[in-house]
Amino acid sequence: MRGRARSRTASDVETRARLLRAAERLFADRGFKRVTVRDICRDASANVAAINYHFGDKMGLYREVLQGAIDAVRATTEAARQAGAGCPTEEKLRRFVAVFLERVLAPGHETLHRLIQREMDDPTLALDALVEQGVRPRVDYLAGIVAELTGAEPSDAMTLRSVGSLMSQALIYVRRNPVAERLGFPFHGTQAEIDAAARHIAEFSIGGIKAVSRHVAARAAVRRSSRIRGRR
């Protein structure tokens, strides 16, 4: 294997790059299971044996393509973490939303979004890598922010539901939504629209998280009071 790697030519490198580009497009369009080796090689103008040579098999190629999407997810989370470093808790959340929307709506990211969505809709053996390397670090970071706002544990069910609500609001802007457009809520991804959406999501989420936290605390206080009365 090491000898083969050393002997690769400039043509090998170019072929490998073409395979990755073609595979990314096709996997994003159809998903892993509906794309064949022949489809990829034909689109990449490569010999049908090229995938085995460069990646071992179709799954090896898919893992490498998906890794690019995973790396993009991690980079966005890290950029948001750095933007919020040293800031008050609420500002950390605001900066996360702003950085997230700014980066995911940048030109060229649509294919990565569709690739991730395909993996979520029809999981493969590569799903664990997406979860552990891409999604979990983001959830952990946001759960920490929510926990700072509420005083709950990061693993608390309320905390995780709050993270889900926050991300759901942001994700609706990632893909074009013709239904929303027909209902009078167009979103074209201009800088002004991104800024406005980020502000709304952040403030709505901060208010909602605090309200839910108060509600949960009030219910817990009622339960404690009931137990005390029951023991008397």
C-alpha positions in Angstrom: 0.0 0.0 0.0 2.8 2.5 0.9 4.6 1.7 -2.3 1.5 2.2 -4.4 0.8 5.6 -2.7 4.4 6.7 -3.5 4.0 5.8 -7.1 0.9 7.8 -7.8 1.3 10.3 -10.6 -0.2 13.8 -11.2 -2.8 12.0 -13.3 -3.7 9.8 -10.4 -4.2 12.8 -8.2 -6.5 14.5 -10.8 -8.5 11.3 -11.2 -9.0 11.0 -7.5 -10.2 14.6 -7.3 -12.6 14.1 -10.2 -14.0 11.0 -8.4 -14.6 13.0 -5.2 -16.3 15.8 -7.1 -18.5 13.5 -9.0 -19.4 11.4 -6.0 -20.3 14.4 -3.9 -22.7 15.6 -6.6 -24.3 12.2 -7.1 -24.5 11.2 -3.5 -26.1 14.5 -2.6 -28.6 14.2 -5.5 -29.6 10.5 -5.0 -28.1 9.2 -1.8 -25.5 6.4 -1.3 -27.7 3.4 -2.2 -29.0 4.8 -5.5 -25.6 5.7 -6.9 -23.5 3.0 -8.6 -19.7 2.8 -9.1 -20.4 3.0 -12.8 -22.4 6.2 -12.3 -19.6 7.9 -10.5 -16.8 6.7 -12.9 -18.8 7.8 -15.9 -19.5 11.2 -14.4 -15.8 11.5 -13.5 -14.5 10.2 -16.8 -12.6 7.5 -15.0 -12.1 3.8 -15.4 -14.5 1.6 -13.4 -11.5 0.2 -11.4 -10.5 3.7 -10.3 -12.7 3.8 -7.2 -11.2 0.5 -5.8 -7.7 1.8 -6.6 -8.1 5.1 -4.8 -10.7 4.4 -2.1 -11.0 0.6 -1.7 -14.7 0.5 -2.6 -17.8 2.7 -2.9 -18.2 3.0 0.9 -14.6 4.1 1.2 -15.3 6.8 -1.3 -18.6 7.8 0.4 -16.9 8.0 3.8 -14.3 10.4 2.3 -17.0 12.5 0.6 -19.1 12.7 3.8 -16.0 13.6 5.8 -15.8 16.8 3.9 -19.3 17.6 5.1 -18.4 16.6 8.6 -15.4 18.8 8.6 -17.5 21.7 7.5 -20.0 21.2 10.4 -17.1 21.0 12.8 -15.5 24.2 11.4 -18.8 26.1 11.7 -19.2 25.0 15.3 -15.6 26.0 16.1 -16.0 29.4 14.4 -19.1 30.0 16.5 -17.3 28.9 19.7 -14.4 31.3 19.0 -16.8 34.1 18.2 -18.4 33.7 21.6 -15.3 33.1 23.6 -15.2 35.2 26.7 -18.7 36.7 26.1 -21.7 36.6 28.4 -23.9 33.5 27.9 -26.7 35.2 26.0 -24.1 36.8 23.6 -22.6 33.3 23.0 -26.0 32.1 21.8 -26.5 35.2 19.6 -23.0 34.8 18.0 -23.6 31.1 17.4 -26.8 31.7 15.5 -25.2 34.6 13.5 -22.1 32.5 12.6 -24.1 29.5 11.8 -26.5 31.2 9.3 -23.6 33.2 7.8 -21.6 30.1 7.1 -24.3 27.6 6.0 -25.8 30.1 3.6 -22.5 31.0 2.0 -22.2 30.0 -1.7 -21.2 26.4 -2.3 -22.6 24.9 0.8 -25.9 23.6 -0.7 -24.4 20.3 -1.9 -23.0 19.6 1.6 -26.4 20.3 3.2 -28.1 17.9 0.8 -25.5 15.3 1.4 -26.0 15.4 5.1 -29.8 15.3 4.7 -29.5 12.2 2.5 -27.5 10.5 5.2 -30.0 11.4 7.8 -32.9 10.2 5.6 -31.3 6.9 4.7 -28.5 6.2 7.1 -25.4 4.2 6.1 -22.5 2.8 8.0 -21.0 6.3 8.0 -23.7 7.8 10.2 -21.7 7.3 13.4 -18.9 9.5 12.1 -21.4 12.2 11.2 -23.0 12.1 14.7 -19.8 11.8 16.8 -17.5 14.1 14.8 -20.0 16.6 13.5 -23.3 16.8 15.4 -22.4 15.8 18.9 -19.8 18.6 19.4 -22.3 21.2 18.3 -25.1 19.8 20.5 -22.6 19.7 23.5 -21.6 23.3 22.9 -25.2 24.5 22.7 -26.3 22.4 25.6 -23.6 24.1 27.7 -24.9 27.5 26.7 -28.5 26.5 27.6 -27.4 25.0 30.9 -25.7 28.4 31.7 -28.9 30.2 31.0 -31.1 27.8 33.1 -28.9 26.3 35.8 -30.0 22.8 34.6 -27.5 20.1 33.6 -26.4 19.9 29.9 -27.8 16.4 29.7 -31.2 17.4 31.1 -34.2 16.7 28.9 -35.3 20.3 29.0 -31.8 21.4 27.9 -31.7 19.1 25.0 -35.2 20.0 23.9 -34.2 23.6 24.0 -31.2 22.8 21.8 -33.5 21.1 19.3 -35.8 24.0 19.2 -33.0 26.4 18.6 -31.4 24.4 15.8 -34.8 23.8 14.2 -35.4 27.5 13.8 -32.0 28.0 12.2 -32.2 25.0 9.9 -35.4 26.2 8.2 -33.3 28.9 6.5 -30.8 26.4 5.1 -32.9 25.3 2.1 -35.2 27.2 -0.1 -38.8 27.0 1.2 -41.4 27.5 -1.6 -44.3 27.0 0.9 -43.0 29.8 3.1 -42.6 32.0 0.0 -46.2 31.4 -0.9 -47.3 32.3 2.6 -45.6 35.6 2.4 -42.3 34.8 4.2 -39.7 34.9 1.4 -36.0 34.5 2.3 -33.4 35.2 -0.3 -30.3 35.0 1.8 -29.2 38.6 1.6 -27.0 39.9 4.3 -29.8 42.0 5.8 -32.1 39.0 5.8 -29.5 36.8 7.5 -28.9 39.4 10.1 -32.6 39.8 10.8 -33.2 36.1 11.0 -30.2 35.6 13.3 -31.4 38.3 15.7 -35.0 36.9 15.8 -33.9 33.3 16.4 -31.5 34.3 19.1 -33.9 36.6 21.0 -36.9 34.3 20.6 -34.7 31.4 21.8 -33.3 33.2 24.8 -36.8 34.3 25.9 -38.2 30.8 25.3 -35.5 29.0 27.2 -35.9 31.3 30.2 -39.7 30.9 30.1 -39.5 27.1 29.9 -36.9 27.1 32.7 -39.2 29.1 35.0 -42.1 26.8 34.1 -40.1 23.7 34.9 -38.9 25.2 38.2 -42.4 26.2 39.2 -43.7 22.7 38.5 -40.8 21.2 40.5 -41.6 23.5 43.4 -45.3 22.4 43.4 -44.2 18.7 43.4 -41.9 19.3 46.3 -44.6 21.1 48.2 -47.1 18.3 47.6 -44.6 15.7 48.9 -44.0 17.7 52.0 -47.7 18.0 52.7 -48.2 14.3 52.0 -45.6 13.4 54.7 -47.4 15.5 57.3 
